[in-house]
Every structure is written in structure tokens, then in C-alpha cells.
């Protein structure tokens, strides 16, 4: 019998000693990553009481950490400290550069404190998962992080009784169509801020990819699926600072600044810079688009990558002042990717 087939089996190899990433091991066993952690028997994994606001507000005490946010095709890692935390009725915000997060706690279903031993020493993290058992966000301690704060967090939030995980895959999303495309386009043209786009989608019952289909060539142009590599290499060569967004249902993580070291490894294109790593499976990019959205400061251009399920993998913008126009150097870079917008 394969002792890994049931992580609760006496004498089973613990998940952290297999040499495999927990996400990959869970997939091999037909489990979600949250289920893999929940089934572990031992002090290495502590189920946490899920109180999103209080949990996030406890993270600044950890000091310097690495925050990891991912989806199936992209992994985004930033080093910094938590701070400048704000929560509203539905969303949370962490804006403590270089840490920049948008949080959606309604999708959070389970959290764990994890401490495991490895040849290089112990690894400690706080991990949050969604209703499908997929990781929303992982906060990894570093050499200078506060161990006392980690222990205090683990003790404070330890669930008195671990309730069974209510985990189920999300249903497949279906492409939706606006009831009145002309009304959608008219409202889009009246946007004053790019943050109005998502509420516009919700009002019209659209997903992001379906919305792009309704917009004309003045606003959406298809570019090559390998656009990310060209974009990153161009930004690196020219020193142009960019914004890189990677997210999932429960969190969006943002890098704002230059990218320097770009490396291809198999299907992955990687940014490996001090304080920022990006790992992107370019073979999973089914479509890439240059998109222009109207704002009070003029049109802003993004590069958007989608997978075969029409789900957003990553999004790129040029860095700009909040109340300023788009950097013409970013607009020129997007033109070099093949976008033919009129000036």
C-alpha cells in the first residue's frame, strides 16, 4: 500500500518530507491542498479560527515576510511587511509598499499555521484557502521574522475544535452575454476610473473575458500568447517600471516597480529579483490582449493574459501617479507587442 494514499495512516510519510510541494502532492492524492493539511496528524499543522480581519491585523507583528499569491498558471511572491491595513464590508486592503494586496474574505474558508522541519531548517507560514481548498494566500516567515509573534498568532487563533472542511470544486464557469451589449458599451465609455470596470461587469452579468468580446478594436486588441515574455524582457531592457497583478478568488497581489532578471525555464518565464519573484506558465496562456479603458486622466492600457477556461492569469499596467496620465513609454511598449491602437 502506498502510505501517501492516506495521510492519516500510522507510519505514513508526512507531506512535508516527500520532497514534493504540498500543492502537487495533494493533486497526486486526489485532494485539495487544504484537505492535505487538515488530514495531517501532528503539531506541524495547526488549524486556525477563521477571522479574516483579525488574522490579517496580526500579521504586521511577524516583521519581514514573503507573501505568495497564485493561480493555476502564475505565482507572485513579494518580500516586505504587513501594514496600512483597511477592511470594508466586502474587501480588505494592504497597502504597505512593497506589499500591495486586495483581499476578498468572502471566499476564505480555512486557515492554518504550518511549521515543518527541512534540511535547511524550519519553515513557518500562515496559509489561507478558499471553498475549493485552493490556496488564497500564503505568508512565509523569513530569517528575521519574529518567532514570538508567530507562536502568539498560532496560540491566539488555534481552533478549539477543528470542524470538518467544507470543500468542493467550484462549478465550471459559463461564458455570459450582456442583456444589452450597446448599453454595456455606453456605460464602459463613461468610466472615470479603471476600478469601475468590475462593478460594471457585475451589473451586466459578465465575466471579464466575455466583456472583452463586446468591446471593439478601439479598446481591445489580441496580441500573441507569448506577449508576457516579450513584455518582461522589454521592460527589463529599458528599465521601465511596470505593475504586475496576479490573483485568485480571494486575493490579488500587485508588484509596482522595475523588473530586472528574466529567465525562461521550460514552460516557465520567471522574474527573479530581490524582493519580487514571478513564475508564469506561458504554455497555459491561451489568449493575450491589449486593453484600453477610459478614465478621467485619459485611457489606460493593460496587457491581460487568459487561460483556456477564459480565466484571468495576470494583468500588467505601466506605473503612473494615481492622478496622472499613462506613461507614454508603457504605451509604446504595448505597441511593440503588436497592439495597433490609434494614438
C-alpha positions in Angstrom: 0.0 0.0 0.0 1.3 3.5 -0.8 1.5 5.1 2.6 0.8 8.5 1.0 -2.6 7.4 -0.2 -3.9 8.2 3.3 -2.0 10.9 5.2 -3.6 9.7 8.5 -2.1 6.2 8.2 0.3 5.3 11.0 3.8 5.5 9.7 2.8 7.4 6.6 5.5 9.7 5.2 4.5 13.2 6.3 3.6 15.5 3.5 6.5 17.9 4.1 9.1 15.0 4.0 8.2 13.8 0.5 10.3 16.3 -1.4 7.2 17.5 -3.2 5.3 20.7 -3.0 2.1 20.3 -1.0 0.0 21.5 -3.9 1.5 18.9 -6.2 1.3 16.1 -3.7 -2.3 16.9 -2.9 -3.2 16.7 -6.6 -1.5 13.3 -6.8 -3.6 12.0 -3.9 -6.9 13.5 -5.3 -7.1 16.0 -2.5 -7.2 19.8 -2.3 -4.2 21.4 -0.6 -6.4 22.4 2.3 -7.5 18.8 2.7 -3.9 17.6 2.7 -3.1 19.9 5.6 -6.3 19.2 7.5 -5.6 15.5 7.4 -2.1 15.8 8.8 -1.8 14.4 12.3 0.9 16.2 14.3 1.9 19.6 15.8 3.3 20.8 12.4 -0.1 21.9 11.3 -2.5 23.9 13.4 -6.0 24.7 12.1 -6.8 28.4 12.8 -10.0 30.0 13.7 -11.1 32.0 10.6 -11.4 35.7 11.5 -10.0 37.4 8.4 -9.8 40.9 9.7 -8.2 40.0 13.0 -5.9 37.4 11.3 -4.5 40.0 8.8 -4.2 42.6 11.5 -2.0 40.2 13.5 0.5 39.8 10.6 2.5 43.0 10.9 4.0 41.7 14.2 5.7 38.9 12.2 8.1 41.5 10.7 9.6 40.8 7.3 7.8 38.0 5.4 7.3 36.7 1.9 3.8 36.8 0.6 2.8 34.3 -2.1 -0.4 34.6 -4.2 -1.0 32.3 -7.1 -3.5 30.7 -9.5 -3.0 27.7 -11.8 -0.7 29.5 -14.2 1.1 32.2 -12.2 2.9 32.6 -8.9 3.6 36.0 -7.4 6.0 36.5 -4.5 6.8 39.7 -2.7 9.0 40.4 0.3 8.0 43.1 2.8 6.0 43.7 5.9 2.3 43.9 6.6 0.8 47.3 7.5 -1.6 50.0 6.4 -4.5 47.5 6.6 -8.0 48.6 5.9 -11.2 46.4 5.8 -14.6 47.3 4.4 -17.8 45.3 4.3 -16.6 43.1 1.5 -13.0 43.7 0.8 -9.7 44.3 2.6 -6.6 46.3 1.5 -3.0 46.1 2.5 -1.0 49.0 1.0 2.4 48.9 2.7 4.8 49.0 -0.2 6.2 46.8 -1.4 3.3 44.7 -0.1 0.1 45.6 -2.0 -2.9 43.3 -1.7 -6.6 43.3 -2.4 -8.4 40.8 -0.2 -11.8 39.2 -0.7 -12.6 37.4 2.6 -16.0 36.1 1.5 -14.0 33.4 -0.4 -11.9 32.4 2.6 -12.9 29.1 4.1 -9.9 27.7 6.1 -6.6 28.8 7.6 -3.6 27.0 9.0 -0.3 27.8 10.8 2.3 25.4 9.4 5.8 24.7 10.9 7.8 22.0 9.3 11.4 20.8 9.5 13.7 20.6 6.5 17.4 20.2 5.9 17.9 23.9 5.6 15.9 24.5 8.8 12.3 25.0 9.9 9.8 26.6 7.6 6.9 28.6 9.1 3.9 30.0 7.3 0.3 31.1 7.7 -1.9 29.8 4.8 -5.4 30.6 3.8 -7.6 28.6 1.5 -10.9 29.0 -0.4 -14.0 26.9 -0.7 -12.3 24.6 -3.2 -9.4 24.0 -0.9 -7.1 26.1 -3.1 -4.6 28.5 -1.6 -5.7 32.1 -1.4 -2.6 33.5 0.2 0.5 32.2 2.0 2.6 34.2 4.3 6.1 32.7 4.8 8.3 33.7 7.6 11.9 34.7 6.8 15.1 34.6 8.8 14.4 37.9 10.5 10.7 37.3 11.2 9.5 37.2 14.8 9.1 33.7 16.1 7.4 35.0 19.2 4.8 36.7 17.1 4.2 33.5 15.0 3.8 31.5 18.2 1.4 34.1 19.6 -0.6 34.1 16.4 -0.8 30.3 16.4 -1.9 30.2 20.0 -4.4 33.0 19.7 -6.2 31.7 16.6 -5.9 28.0 17.2 -9.3 26.5 16.5 -10.6 24.9 19.7 -12.2 22.2 17.6 -11.4 21.6 14.0 -14.6 21.5 12.1 -14.7 19.3 9.0 -13.6 21.1 5.9 -16.5 22.0 3.7 -14.5 21.7 0.4 -15.9 21.3 -3.1 -14.6 22.3 -6.5 -16.1 25.4 -7.9 -18.6 24.7 -10.8 -17.3 25.4 -14.3 -18.0 29.0 -15.3 -20.0 29.6 -18.4 -19.5 32.5 -20.7 -22.2 35.1 -20.2 -23.6 37.6 -22.5 -24.8 41.1 -21.6 -28.6 41.6 -21.9 -27.9 44.8 -24.0 -24.4 45.0 -25.4 -25.0 48.6 -26.5 -25.8 49.7 -23.0 -22.7 47.9 -21.7 -20.5 49.6 -24.2 -22.1 53.0 -23.5 -21.5 52.6 -19.7 -18.0 51.4 -20.3 -17.2 54.5 -22.4 -18.4 56.7 -19.5 -16.0 55.2 -16.9 -13.9 57.6 -15.0 -11.7 55.1 -13.1 -10.5 51.6 -14.0 -11.8 50.4 -10.7 -15.4 50.9 -12.1 -14.8 48.1 -14.5 -15.6 45.2 -12.1 -18.8 46.7 -10.8 -19.8 47.3 -14.4 -19.3 43.6 -15.1 -21.4 42.6 -12.2 -24.2 44.9 -13.2 -24.3 43.3 -16.6 -23.7 39.7 -15.5 -20.5 39.4 -17.5 -17.2 37.8 -16.8 -14.1 39.7 -17.8 -13.3 37.7 -21.0 -16.9 38.0 -22.2 -16.8 41.7 -21.7 -13.7 42.0 -23.9 -15.7 40.3 -26.7 -18.2 43.1 -26.6 -15.7 45.9 -27.0 -14.4 47.0 -30.4 -10.9 47.3 -31.8 -10.6 50.8 -30.3 -10.4 49.2 -26.8 -9.4 45.5 -27.2 -6.7 44.0 -29.5 -5.4 40.5 -29.5 -1.7 40.1 -29.2 0.5 37.0 -29.2 0.1 34.4 -26.4 3.9 34.8 -25.8 3.4 38.5 -25.0 4.4 38.1 -21.4 8.0 37.1 -22.2 8.4 40.0 -24.6 6.8 42.4 -22.2 9.1 41.4 -19.3 12.2 41.4 -21.4 11.4 44.8 -22.9 10.7 46.3 -19.5 13.9 44.8 -18.2 16.0 46.1 -21.1 14.5 49.6 -20.9 14.3 49.9 -17.1 10.6 50.8 -17.4 8.7 50.2 -14.2 5.5 48.1 -14.5 2.6 46.9 -12.4 2.0 43.1 -12.4 -1.2 41.8 -10.9 -1.7 38.1 -10.1 -4.8 36.8 -8.2 -7.4 34.3 -7.4 -10.9 34.5 -5.9 -9.7 35.5 -2.5 -6.6 37.8 -3.1 -4.9 39.9 -5.7 -1.2 40.7 -5.3 0.5 43.6 -7.0 4.1 44.4 -7.9 4.9 48.0 -8.8 8.4 48.8 -10.0 11.1 47.6 -12.3 11.8 44.0 -13.3 15.5 43.1 -13.9 16.4 39.4 -14.2 14.1 37.5 -16.6 14.8 33.7 -17.0 13.0 31.0 -19.0 13.0 27.5 -17.5 11.0 25.0 -19.5 7.4 26.3 -19.8 8.0 28.9 -17.1 9.0 32.5 -17.6 10.4 33.9 -14.4 11.3 37.2 -12.8 13.9 36.5 -10.1 14.7 39.8 -8.5 15.4 40.7 -4.9 12.1 41.2 -3.2 10.0 40.1 -6.2 9.6 36.8 -8.0 7.1 35.9 -10.7 6.7 32.5 -12.1 4.4 32.3 -15.2 3.4 29.1 -17.1 3.4 30.7 -20.6 2.2 27.4 -22.1 -1.1 27.8 -20.2 -1.7 31.3 -21.7 -4.4 30.7 -24.3 -5.0 34.3 -25.2 -3.4 37.7 -24.6 -5.0 41.1 -25.1 -4.1 44.7 -25.0 -7.0 46.6 -23.4 -7.7 50.3 -23.1 -10.1 51.6 -20.5 -11.3 55.2 -20.3 -10.5 57.2 -17.1 -10.7 60.9 -16.1 -6.9 61.0 -16.8 -7.2 59.6 -20.3 -7.2 56.0 -21.5 -5.1 53.4 -19.5 -3.7 50.4 -21.3 -3.3 46.9 -19.8 -2.0 43.6 -21.0 -4.2 40.7 -19.9 -3.4 37.0 -20.1 -6.2 34.4 -20.1 -6.1 30.6 -19.8 -8.2 28.0 -21.8 -11.1 28.4 -19.3 -11.2 32.2 -20.1 -10.0 33.0 -16.6 -7.6 35.8 -16.0 -4.0 34.7 -15.2 -2.2 38.0 -14.9 -2.5 41.6 -15.8 0.1 44.3 -16.5 0.0 48.1 -16.4 2.5 50.8 -16.6 3.4 52.5 -13.3 2.0 56.0 -13.0 1.0 58.6 -10.5 -2.5 58.0 -9.1 -3.8 61.3 -10.5 -1.6 61.3 -13.6 -1.9 60.1 -17.2 -0.4 56.9 -18.6 3.4 56.8 -19.1 4.0 57.1 -22.9 6.9 54.7 -22.6 4.4 52.0 -21.4 2.1 52.8 -24.2 5.0 52.4 -26.7 5.9 49.1 -25.1 2.4 47.7 -25.7 2.5 49.0 -29.3 5.7 47.0 -29.7 3.8 43.9 -28.6 1.6 44.2 -31.6 -1.3 46.5 -30.4 -2.3 48.9 -33.1 -4.5 51.4 -31.2 -4.8 54.8 -32.7 -2.8 57.4 -30.9 
